[in-house]
Amino acid sequence: MPDLLPLASVPAADVEALLDAAFGPDRHGRTAYRVREGLSPIGHLSFAKVEDGRLVGAIQCWPVQLEGDDGDVLPLTMVGPVAVAPDRQGTGIGHDLMQRAIAAAGDDAPLMLVGDAPYYARFGFTVERTGGWRMPGPYDPARVLARGDVPLRNGMLAPRLSLVA
């Protein structure tokens, strides 16, 4: 996992350009953006991969929460987007970024993401505990994944406005 830098050390415009290249300029319409609306990435969990002065990969992690139907609030970290420059995809950059973010969070940290279950299973993400979770907009429940110390609970994913829960 060498050569990974804190994401904050990379110009925000470079990150936005990478995200557009990886996911398209219409990415802001996705439901995951609603969940993290108004938030800033968690600095110590967000990383960049720079090669020869060029940003080729980035991972952002966000403070979110599950507002339980029972009234309890479960603090979570939303992992993603994980972006890799189109010409560098398939070279292990995304894998390295995921491993670094998980290691920085801690193995039992309650993490969630919206993504492809077969790909993210290698990092311990599953749908086992997310079946009762809802998101503010259209989403595929099979793509809402979690890992770590996540209790079985029903509720709505929302921004967590404070890192202290």
N, C-alpha and C positions, 0 to 999 in steps of 0.2 A: 504494500500500500504506500510506497514512496511517492514523492512528488505531489501529494495532496495538500492543498493549502486551505486555510480558512476562507470560506466563500466571501466574507466581508472584505478580503484583500483584493478582490477582483472588481473592476468597475461594473456598476449595476447595468449599464447599457450593454456590456458584453454578455452578461447573464441573460438579459432579455433577448438579445439576438440569438443566443444559443437555444433558448427555449422556443423561440419562433421557428428556428431551423429544425429542431427536433419534433415539435408538436404542431406547428402551424400557427399563424397569427390569430386564428379563431379560438385558441386554447382558453382564453379568458371566459368563454361561455360555459365551460365545464362546471359541473356541480362541485367538484373539489375546490374550485376557486371561491365558491360561496362559503364553504365551511371555514376557510382561512381568511376570509375578507376582513380587511382592516388590521391584519396582523403583520408582524415582521418575523422573518425566519429566526430560529433559535441559533445564535451565533456559534456555540460550541458543538453543534450537531450538524452544521451545514458546511460543505466542502466543495472545492473546485479542483479540477485536474487541468493543468496548463502545460502545454508542450511547445517549446520554441516560442514562447511568448503568446501563444494562442490558447484561448479557453476551449477545451475539447470535451469537458464533462463537468457536471455540477449536480449536487444533491442539496435539497433544502428540506429542513424539518421545521414543523410549526406547532405551536401550543394550541391544542384543541381540547374539547371535552365531550363526553357523552352525558347529556342531560337525561338522566334516567326517568322512566315513567313512574318510578317509585319515589321520585324527589331527590335521590342521591345524585351527585355529580362525580363522574369519574374523569380525572385529568388524564389526557393521552398526548402522545406526540404523533402528529401526522407526518409520515415520511413521504417525500416527493413534492414536486416532480424530480425524477432522476433523469437527467438529460445528457445525451451523448451526441456529439456532432455526427451528422449522417455518415460522413466518410470515415469515422472512427468506431462506428457501432460494430459489435461482435468481437472486440479486441480485449474485453475484460475491464474496461473502464467503469462501466455501470456496476459490475460485481465489486470492484475495489471500493467504489463510493459507498455502496450499501454496507459492506463489511465495516468500513471506517465509521459510518454513522451509528450502526448497531453497537460497535465496540465503545464508542464515545457515550452512548446512552446507557449502556450496561445491559447485560444479557437478560435480566428479568424486567427491564423497563417496559411499561405498557405502550407499545407502538402499534400504529395502524396505518394503512395505506389503501388506495384505490388502484388496483392493478390486476395483471394477469396471474391467476392463482398458480398455474404450473411453473411459471418463472420464479415467483416470489416464495414458493414452497421451499426452495433450497436455502432460504434465509430464515425459515421457521414460521412464515406467515400462513395462516389458514383462515377458513370461514367458520371454524368450529364455534366460536364465541360471538360472532357478529350477526347471526341470523335475525336478531331482534333490533338491529340498529337501523335508523333511518337517516336520510340526508335531505337537505333543503333543495330539492330539485330532482330531475330524472337521474337515476343511477341503476346499475345492475347489481343486485345484492351479492351475486357470485364474485364480484370484483372488490367487495369491501372485506379486507383482510386484517388480521391482528396477530400479534405475537407478544410473548412476555406475560407479565402478571396482569391479565385481563379477566375479570370475573364475568360470568354469564349474566347479562343484563339487557333489558330492552330500553331504547331511548333514541334521542335525536342528537346527531353530531352537530357541534357548534363551535365557533371560535372561543378560545379561552383567553380572556383579556388580561389575565394576570398569571405569571408563572408560579405564583404561590396559590395553591388550591386548598 
